[in-house]
Amino acid sequence: MTSDIAYSLGTGLSVFLTMALPPLAAATIAGFLIAVLQAATQIQDQTLPQAVKLFVVVGTFAALSGALFGPLTNYAEAMYTDFPRLVR
């Protein structure tokens, strides 16, 4: 593995982490808050946290779509232009 490929994989990993962290953090916080609410009110519904987390993740992607998908498109363009050089 050359240094170009390793750098490309490292960049891809950082783009993935940049995209995955905000929705994951938002879903974790929402799940914790719903769990505290359910424990306080003794509601035993199991679908409530899943539905809330789904809406929170979709809302996070919608609110941060420009910031999240900008680096992804830049990385994809770089991979398509650098592909012949990387596979030599």
C-alpha positions as CSV (number, residue, x, y, z in Angstrom):
1,M,0.0,0.0,0.0
2,T,1.4,3.3,-1.0
3,S,1.2,6.5,0.9
4,D,-1.3,7.9,-1.5
5,I,-3.7,5.1,-0.9
6,A,-3.2,5.3,2.9
7,Y,-3.8,9.1,2.8
8,S,-7.0,8.5,0.7
9,L,-8.3,5.9,3.2
10,G,-7.5,8.2,6.1
11,T,-9.3,11.1,4.4
12,G,-12.3,8.8,3.8
13,L,-12.4,7.7,7.4
14,S,-12.4,11.3,8.6
15,V,-15.2,12.2,6.2
16,F,-17.2,9.2,7.5
17,L,-16.6,10.3,11.1
18,T,-17.6,13.8,10.3
19,M,-20.9,12.7,8.8
20,A,-21.7,10.1,11.4
21,L,-20.9,12.0,14.6
22,P,-23.6,14.7,14.7
23,P,-26.6,12.3,14.0
24,L,-25.2,9.7,16.4
25,A,-24.7,12.3,19.1
26,A,-28.2,13.7,18.6
27,A,-29.7,10.2,18.7
28,T,-27.8,9.3,21.9
29,I,-28.9,12.5,23.7
30,A,-32.5,12.1,22.5
31,G,-32.5,8.4,23.6
32,F,-31.2,9.4,27.0
33,L,-33.8,12.1,27.5
34,I,-36.6,9.8,26.5
35,A,-35.3,7.1,28.8
36,V,-35.3,9.6,31.7
37,L,-38.8,10.7,30.8
38,Q,-40.0,7.1,30.6
39,A,-38.5,6.2,33.9
40,A,-40.0,9.3,35.5
41,T,-43.5,8.6,34.2
42,Q,-43.3,4.8,34.1
43,I,-44.3,4.7,30.4
44,Q,-43.4,1.2,29.1
45,D,-43.8,1.9,25.4
46,Q,-40.8,0.5,23.4
47,T,-41.5,2.2,20.1
48,L,-41.5,5.8,21.5
49,P,-37.7,6.1,21.8
50,Q,-37.1,4.6,18.3
51,A,-39.6,7.0,16.7
52,V,-38.1,10.0,18.5
53,K,-34.6,9.0,17.5
54,L,-35.6,8.5,13.9
55,F,-37.1,12.0,13.7
56,V,-34.0,13.5,15.5
57,V,-31.6,11.8,13.1
58,V,-33.6,12.9,10.0
59,G,-33.9,16.4,11.5
60,T,-30.1,16.5,12.1
61,F,-29.4,15.5,8.6
62,A,-31.8,18.0,7.2
63,A,-30.4,20.9,9.4
64,L,-26.8,20.1,8.7
65,S,-27.0,18.8,5.2
66,G,-24.8,21.5,3.7
67,A,-22.1,21.0,6.3
68,L,-22.2,17.2,6.3
69,F,-22.5,16.5,2.6
70,G,-20.1,19.1,1.3
71,P,-17.0,17.2,2.4
72,L,-18.5,14.0,1.1
73,T,-19.0,15.4,-2.4
74,N,-15.5,16.9,-2.3
75,Y,-14.0,13.5,-1.3
76,A,-16.0,11.7,-4.0
77,E,-14.8,14.2,-6.7
78,A,-11.2,13.7,-5.5
79,M,-11.6,9.9,-5.6
80,Y,-12.9,10.0,-9.1
81,T,-10.2,12.3,-10.4
82,D,-7.4,10.5,-8.5
83,F,-8.6,7.0,-9.2
84,P,-6.2,6.3,-12.2
85,R,-3.2,7.5,-10.2
86,L,-4.2,5.4,-7.1
87,V,-4.6,2.1,-9.0
88,R,-1.4,2.2,-10.9
